[in-house]
Amino acid sequence: MEPYPDLSSRSPLPPFLVPSIILITAATLTLPRSNTVSVTALLLILAILSQLPRYTVGAADYVNGCQAGIALLRFLALSFCRDPRKECWRVDEIGAGNEQTEDPEKLWKKKSTYQRWKWALPLVLSVREIGYSSQAKNIPTTVPRGYPIWKYCTIQAFKALWYFLLYDICETSVQHIVRAGFSTILSQAPERQLYLAWLAAFKEYFQIAMQYFAASSLTTALRIYDPQDWPPMFGQWKDAYTVRNFWGRTYHQMMRTSLTVPSKYITTHILHLPKNSLITKYTQLYLVFFLSATFHYMGGLFAARQELGEYKFFMFQAAVITFEDFVGWLFAGNSSSSAKSKEPNGGKEGESGVPPWRRVLGWFWVMACMSYSLRGWVDGRVRGGEWSGRQMPISIVEKLWPVK
């Protein structure tokens, strides 16, 4: 007998399932580090994840599955791959580097249970670990301290509204395409494939930006967070003239810490590869994209119980970056990941001094790579039901452009 009901017979997703993974992760950080605690929490999280295919949230199944995968990666990065009690503290609380005013581990031991929860839960939720000693790299600068709260919240709210309208246009366009008898992306003419793939990409970009600006405006207005806790989600698009730069500097860095920490742990503590060697850096690179494909695969597992092109898309990115580095080494004597770059997504290519012709040529190169690889992944997500209905129940554009 099949362990899960048919896709059409699934029940609505209980709202507490995915948030419970976040709470379990935070709970493990309030206790002394222990393999018993970590393994018990992991088994509990896996038991929760095993129930997700029984439920549905409609067209947002893929996104919710990815969020569950992110929560699992976040747990592994914080509970197994390092000790946040020593490595992840607010800089404004203990200082940073040589300016540390107190030993982090001793500070954790002195905290009450409530204080530990107050430290642990924001850390789990701050996937870029903004303001922590472990903050992700290449984070754009935010507004200076002392910036008027009301002004910041108003600007963020208007940005959220603007990106909502852009998202709404894309979402309504998708519904018109589906109603017109659309089947799959790869069955269309090549130019149509490109249009649909980039429509899906911009739709997702606008959705991420909308949610980020709305959350930053609301939580800052409620004084839960400060404006400094909400640096820009994306870097500068002018820096996206290589695929390496696109992923490492321009696109959001929400998953950087949750991906790089496990990849470094694997190369260092499991594979025992030599530090800073070429094989170590490229093993980490491929591990990062493999892990990214894996948590996106959980979106496909939740939506359609199958892989929907995630591994082909993300491993292609790693292969392209390797090719870029080889070409850089071949023609310039060093690669973009040479001594200037100690990280798979690092380097200084985003700085000024790059010839304009190289940027323009690079933009076409990145567009070509993304256009080629996006089609198959978006096609899989569409086949998985992502375009089967609206992901947001509210629409302004549809009132002006009704979907029939």
SULKA-V736014 format. One line per field, one symbol per residue. phi: phi as a letter, one per 40 degrees, with the letter a starting at -180 (. if undefined). burial: # if it has 16 or more other ideal C-beta (glycine too) atoms within 10 Angstrom, else .. A space follows every 50 residues. Layout:
BEGIN
phi=???
burial=???
END
This chain:
BEGIN
phi=.ccbcddcbcccccccccdcccccccccccbdcacccccccccccccccc cdccbabgccdcccccccccccccccccbbcabccbbbbccccbgbfccc cacdccccccccdcccccccccccccccfcgccbdccgcccbcccgcdcc cccccccccccccccccccccccccccccchcbbcccccdccdccccccc ccdccccccdccccccccccccgcbbdccbcdcbccccccbbcccdccbc cdbcbdcccccccccccccbcfcccgccccccccdccdccccccccdccc cccbfacbhccccccccccccccdcccccccbgabcbcccbcbdbcgbcc cchcddccccccccccccccccccdcccdccccchcbcaccbcbaccccc bccb
burial=.........#..#...##..##.#######.......#..##..#..##. .##.############################.##..###.......... ...#..##.......##.######.###########.##..##....... .##.###.##..##.##########.#....#..##.#....##.##### #.########.###.##.###...###########...############ ###.#############............##########.########## ####...####.##########.##..#......####..#.#####.## ...#.......##..#..##..###############..##...#.##.. ..#.
END
